[in-house]
Amino acid sequence: MIQRELTQREREILKEIVTHYLACNEPISSRYLAKMGKFPFSPATIRNVMLDLVEKGYLYQPHISAGRIPTDKGFKFYIQEILREGLKSPKLINQINQAFASSDYTQLSEAIPKIMATITHQIGIFVAPHFGHIPLKSVDFIPADENRILAILISRSGTILNKLINVDNVWGRRELSVISSYLTSKFFGKTLFQIKAILEKEDSLEGIEREYLPKTLKLSQRIIEELDAYDSFHMEADYKRENSANLLIRLKSSLKEKQKLMEILNKCIQQDIAQVFIGEETQFTAKHDCALVVSGFGNEIEKIGAVGIIGPKTMPYHLVIPVVQETAKLLSKSILSEKEV
């Protein structure tokens, strides 16, 4: 759409305006662009092009005497341009690689937001989908004490979740072993929600004694009930940046805002290239007048999570987008390497 809507001259001038606005956070005037000497156009010609860009919704003028500021549409154009040209930031990529060294996936899931926040000075986010929706490779139950059982769930991609679940009565090691073996052998590749649905429909199941059926269903239900949708949702800010720190505090204290953010992230999990949301594109970014850069990660079997950056609409996209993309790529490699061990 943008390709057809803008002339080459408009594209060049708009890109230059957004680039300089991101650098100085001040309205850009036609006189300023003309003085730069980059364009073989007079100030009047540049001014007319800028007026056309205002009419098309890419720029706006905050005050009569001021220059022009990019709109959300203008920012989106800029992002599409730099993505089309390709982004590389060797220094930042090297920083990310160093941060990943000697860390397994479990450690990274908690460290990633801090790494990204430190490198970009924005809010780093990490999310994996609710484990109840992930195809499983194995299930194991171990008695922890009289009222708790340790559930060890391993997904087909190799991700491990250890979860203590509360129970009303004492469970013996043998019956937990029988149920674990049965679920692992009969429901390979199924999700917890699928397993629960199958068990609810059956009066008896081949491969397990009838008495264990209600117990197996009960344990499946208990795991799902105690899995928190936010168990694998982590955010971290660069606390030296007051705006980032304040936004993070608001997000952590508001379940409704976290839910809005999770909805966006869950939609991006299947995307292995960076997705950018700015301002009015979503309820979340509109309310906080911010931008969100997200990319999914996983392997050839499944996409299992997403990483991203939340920041102002004026954040340095030419740096933030490579950080998000490289982090997602390294997480995918980390999962593959753990699976091969």
C-alpha positions as CSV (number, residue, x, y, z in Angstrom):
1,M,0.0,0.0,0.0
2,I,2.8,2.5,1.0
3,Q,4.8,1.5,-2.1
4,R,1.9,2.7,-4.4
5,E,0.8,5.7,-2.2
6,L,4.2,7.5,-2.0
7,T,6.4,8.9,-4.8
8,Q,10.1,8.2,-4.6
9,R,10.7,11.9,-3.5
10,E,8.1,11.6,-0.8
11,R,9.7,8.3,0.4
12,E,13.2,9.8,0.6
13,I,12.0,13.0,2.5
14,L,9.8,11.1,4.9
15,K,12.5,8.6,5.8
16,E,14.9,11.5,6.5
17,I,12.3,13.3,8.6
18,V,11.6,10.2,10.8
19,T,15.4,9.4,11.1
20,H,16.1,12.9,12.4
21,Y,13.0,13.0,14.6
22,L,14.1,9.8,16.3
23,A,17.5,11.3,16.9
24,C,16.4,14.6,18.4
25,N,12.7,14.2,19.3
26,E,12.0,17.6,17.9
27,P,9.7,18.7,15.0
28,I,11.6,18.7,11.7
29,S,11.2,21.8,9.4
30,S,11.6,22.1,5.6
31,R,14.3,24.7,6.3
32,Y,16.2,22.2,8.4
33,L,16.1,19.5,5.8
34,A,17.2,22.0,3.1
35,K,20.2,23.2,5.2
36,M,21.4,19.6,5.5
37,G,22.2,19.7,1.8
38,K,21.2,16.1,1.2
39,F,18.4,16.8,-1.2
40,P,18.7,18.8,-4.5
41,F,15.4,20.5,-3.8
42,S,14.6,24.0,-2.7
43,P,13.0,24.6,0.8
44,A,9.8,25.4,-1.0
45,T,9.8,22.1,-2.8
46,I,10.5,20.2,0.4
47,R,7.8,22.2,2.2
48,N,5.2,21.2,-0.5
49,V,6.3,17.5,-0.2
50,M,5.8,17.7,3.5
51,L,2.4,19.2,3.1
52,D,1.5,16.3,0.8
53,L,2.8,13.9,3.5
54,V,0.5,15.6,6.1
55,E,-2.5,15.2,3.8
56,K,-1.7,11.5,3.4
57,G,-1.4,11.0,7.1
58,Y,2.3,10.4,7.5
59,L,3.1,13.7,9.3
60,Y,1.4,16.2,11.5
61,Q,2.2,19.7,12.7
62,P,1.9,20.1,16.5
63,H,1.9,23.9,16.3
64,I,1.4,26.4,13.5
65,S,5.0,27.7,13.8
66,A,6.5,24.3,14.3
67,G,8.0,21.7,11.9
68,R,6.4,18.3,11.3
69,I,6.3,15.1,13.5
70,P,5.8,11.6,12.2
71,T,2.4,10.0,12.9
72,D,2.0,6.3,13.7
73,K,1.6,5.7,10.0
74,G,4.9,7.6,9.4
75,F,6.7,5.5,12.0
76,K,5.3,2.3,10.3
77,F,6.6,3.4,7.0
78,Y,10.1,4.0,8.5
79,I,10.1,0.5,10.1
80,Q,9.1,-1.1,6.8
81,E,11.9,0.7,5.0
82,I,14.7,-0.3,7.4
83,L,13.4,-3.9,7.5
84,R,13.4,-4.0,3.7
85,E,17.0,-2.7,3.6
86,G,18.1,-5.3,6.2
87,L,19.3,-4.7,9.8
88,K,22.6,-5.7,11.3
89,S,24.2,-4.5,14.5
90,P,27.3,-6.7,15.1
91,K,28.2,-5.0,18.4
92,L,24.7,-5.6,19.9
93,I,24.6,-9.1,18.5
94,N,27.9,-9.9,20.1
95,Q,26.6,-8.6,23.4
96,I,23.6,-10.9,23.2
97,N,25.8,-13.9,22.3
98,Q,28.0,-13.2,25.4
99,A,24.9,-13.0,27.6
100,F,23.7,-16.4,26.3
101,A,27.0,-18.1,27.0
102,S,26.9,-20.9,29.6
103,S,23.1,-20.6,30.1
104,D,20.4,-23.2,29.5
105,Y,16.9,-22.5,28.4
106,T,15.4,-22.5,31.9
107,Q,17.9,-19.9,33.1
108,L,17.5,-17.8,29.9
109,S,13.7,-17.6,30.3
110,E,14.3,-15.5,33.4
111,A,17.4,-13.7,32.3
112,I,16.3,-12.7,28.8
113,P,14.2,-9.6,29.8
114,K,17.0,-8.2,31.9
115,I,19.5,-8.8,29.1
116,M,17.3,-7.1,26.5
117,A,16.4,-4.2,28.9
118,T,20.1,-3.6,29.6
119,I,21.1,-3.6,26.0
120,T,18.3,-1.5,24.6
121,H,17.4,0.6,27.7
122,Q,13.7,-0.3,27.2
123,I,11.4,-3.0,28.7
124,G,12.4,-6.5,27.8
125,I,9.7,-9.2,27.8
126,F,9.7,-13.0,27.5
127,V,6.6,-15.2,27.3
128,A,6.0,-18.9,26.7
129,P,2.4,-20.2,26.1
130,H,0.4,-21.8,28.9
131,F,1.9,-25.2,29.3
132,G,-1.6,-26.8,29.1
133,H,-1.6,-26.0,25.3
134,I,1.9,-27.5,24.6
135,P,2.2,-31.0,23.1
136,L,3.9,-33.3,25.7
137,K,6.6,-35.9,25.4
138,S,6.4,-37.2,29.0
139,V,4.7,-36.7,32.3
140,D,6.0,-37.8,35.7
141,F,4.5,-37.5,39.1
142,I,6.6,-37.7,42.3
143,P,5.2,-37.5,45.9
144,A,6.7,-34.4,47.6
145,D,4.9,-34.5,50.9
146,E,1.4,-35.4,52.3
147,N,-0.4,-32.6,50.5
148,R,1.8,-32.0,47.4
149,I,3.0,-33.8,44.3
150,L,5.8,-32.7,42.0
151,A,4.7,-32.8,38.4
152,I,7.5,-32.9,35.8
153,L,6.2,-32.1,32.3
154,I,8.5,-32.3,29.2
155,S,7.2,-30.9,26.0
156,R,8.0,-32.4,22.6
157,S,10.5,-29.6,21.9
158,G,12.3,-30.5,25.2
159,T,11.1,-27.7,27.4
160,I,10.8,-28.8,31.0
161,L,8.3,-27.6,33.6
162,N,8.5,-28.6,37.3
163,K,5.3,-27.8,39.1
164,L,4.3,-28.5,42.7
165,I,0.5,-29.2,42.8
166,N,-1.6,-29.3,45.9
167,V,-3.7,-32.4,46.6
168,D,-6.4,-33.3,49.2
169,N,-5.1,-36.8,50.1
170,V,-2.0,-38.8,50.2
171,W,-0.9,-40.4,47.0
172,G,1.3,-43.5,46.9
173,R,4.5,-43.7,44.9
174,R,3.3,-46.8,43.0
175,E,0.0,-45.3,41.8
176,L,1.7,-42.1,40.7
177,S,4.2,-44.2,38.8
178,V,1.4,-46.2,37.1
179,I,-0.4,-43.0,36.1
180,S,2.8,-41.3,34.9
181,S,3.7,-44.3,32.7
182,Y,0.2,-44.5,31.3
183,L,0.0,-40.8,30.4
184,T,3.4,-40.8,28.8
185,S,2.8,-43.9,26.7
186,K,-0.8,-43.3,25.6
187,F,-0.9,-39.6,25.2
188,F,2.5,-38.7,23.5
189,G,2.1,-35.5,21.5
190,K,-1.2,-34.5,23.2
191,T,-1.7,-31.4,25.3
192,L,-2.9,-31.4,28.9
193,F,-6.2,-29.9,27.8
194,Q,-6.6,-32.7,25.1
195,I,-5.7,-35.4,27.7
196,K,-8.3,-34.0,30.1
197,A,-11.0,-33.9,27.4
198,I,-10.3,-37.5,26.4
199,L,-10.4,-38.8,30.0
200,E,-13.6,-37.0,30.7
201,K,-15.4,-38.9,27.9
202,E,-14.1,-42.4,28.7
203,D,-15.6,-44.9,31.2
204,S,-12.5,-47.1,30.9
205,L,-9.2,-46.9,29.2
206,E,-7.0,-49.6,27.6
207,G,-3.7,-50.1,29.4
208,I,-4.6,-49.0,32.9
209,E,-6.7,-50.5,35.7
210,R,-10.2,-49.0,36.0
211,E,-9.6,-47.8,39.5
212,Y,-6.9,-45.4,38.2
213,L,-9.1,-43.6,35.7
214,P,-10.7,-41.1,38.1
215,K,-7.4,-40.5,39.8
216,T,-5.7,-39.9,36.4
217,L,-8.4,-37.4,35.5
218,K,-8.2,-35.7,38.9
219,L,-4.4,-35.2,38.6
220,S,-4.8,-33.8,35.0
221,Q,-7.4,-31.3,36.3
222,R,-5.2,-30.3,39.2
223,I,-2.2,-29.5,37.0
224,I,-4.3,-27.3,34.7
225,E,-5.9,-25.5,37.6
226,E,-2.5,-24.7,39.1
227,L,-0.7,-23.7,36.0
228,D,-0.5,-19.9,36.0
229,A,-0.8,-18.2,32.6
230,Y,2.0,-15.9,33.8
231,D,4.4,-18.6,35.0
232,S,6.5,-18.1,31.9
233,F,5.8,-14.4,31.5
234,H,8.7,-12.1,32.6
235,M,9.3,-8.4,32.2
236,E,12.3,-6.3,33.1
237,A,13.2,-2.6,32.6
238,D,16.2,-0.5,32.5
239,Y,15.6,1.3,35.9
240,K,17.9,4.1,34.9
241,R,15.2,5.2,32.5
242,E,12.4,6.6,34.5
243,N,9.7,6.2,31.8
244,S,10.5,2.6,31.3
245,A,10.6,1.9,35.1
246,N,7.3,3.7,35.6
247,L,5.6,1.8,32.8
248,L,6.8,-1.5,34.1
249,I,5.4,-0.8,37.5
250,R,2.0,0.0,36.0
251,L,2.1,-3.2,33.9
252,K,3.0,-5.4,36.8
253,S,0.3,-4.0,39.0
254,S,-2.5,-4.3,36.5
255,L,-3.8,-7.7,35.6
256,K,-6.0,-6.2,32.8
257,E,-3.0,-4.6,31.1
258,K,-1.0,-7.8,31.4
259,Q,-3.8,-9.6,29.7
260,K,-3.9,-7.1,26.8
261,L,-0.2,-7.5,26.4
262,M,-0.4,-11.3,26.6
263,E,-3.1,-11.3,23.8
264,I,-0.7,-9.6,21.5
265,L,2.3,-11.8,22.4
266,N,0.4,-15.0,22.0
267,K,-0.6,-14.0,18.5
268,C,3.0,-13.4,17.7
269,I,4.4,-16.7,18.9
270,Q,4.0,-18.3,15.5
271,Q,5.9,-15.5,13.8
272,D,9.6,-16.0,13.4
273,I,10.2,-12.5,12.1
274,A,9.8,-9.3,14.1
275,Q,6.3,-7.8,14.3
276,V,6.0,-4.1,15.2
277,F,2.9,-2.5,16.8
278,I,2.8,1.2,17.2
279,G,0.3,3.5,18.9
280,E,-3.3,3.0,17.7
281,E,-2.6,-0.4,16.1
282,T,-3.6,-2.1,19.4
283,Q,-5.4,-1.1,22.6
284,F,-2.3,-1.7,24.6
285,T,0.1,0.4,22.6
286,A,-2.6,3.1,22.2
287,K,-3.3,3.4,25.9
288,H,0.4,3.7,26.8
289,D,1.4,5.7,23.6
290,C,4.2,3.2,23.0
291,A,5.5,0.7,20.5
292,L,6.1,-3.1,20.8
293,V,8.5,-5.2,18.8
294,V,8.0,-9.0,19.1
295,S,9.3,-12.2,17.5
296,G,8.4,-15.8,18.2
297,F,11.0,-18.6,18.9
298,G,10.9,-22.4,18.8
299,N,12.0,-25.2,16.5
300,E,10.8,-27.2,13.5
301,I,8.1,-28.9,15.7
302,E,6.5,-25.9,17.3
303,K,6.9,-22.3,18.2
304,I,6.8,-22.1,22.0
305,G,7.3,-18.5,23.0
306,A,8.0,-14.9,22.1
307,V,10.5,-12.2,23.1
308,G,10.1,-8.5,22.7
309,I,10.8,-4.9,23.6
310,I,8.3,-2.3,24.8
311,G,9.4,1.3,24.5
312,P,8.3,4.8,23.3
313,K,7.4,5.3,19.7
314,T,10.7,7.1,19.3
315,M,12.9,4.2,20.4
316,P,15.8,3.3,18.1
317,Y,14.2,0.7,15.9
318,H,17.4,0.1,13.9
319,L,18.9,-1.2,17.1
320,V,15.8,-2.7,18.9
321,I,14.6,-4.9,16.0
322,P,18.0,-6.7,15.5
323,V,18.2,-7.3,19.3
324,V,14.7,-8.9,19.3
325,Q,15.4,-11.0,16.1
326,E,18.8,-12.2,17.3
327,T,17.5,-13.1,20.8
328,A,14.7,-15.1,19.3
329,K,17.1,-16.9,17.0
330,L,19.5,-17.7,19.8
331,L,16.7,-19.0,22.0
332,S,15.6,-21.3,19.2
333,K,19.2,-22.6,18.9
334,S,19.3,-23.1,22.7
335,I,16.2,-25.2,22.6
336,L,17.5,-27.3,19.7
337,S,20.9,-27.9,21.4
338,E,19.1,-29.0,24.6
339,K,17.0,-31.4,22.7
340,E,20.0,-33.0,21.0
341,V,21.8,-33.7,24.3
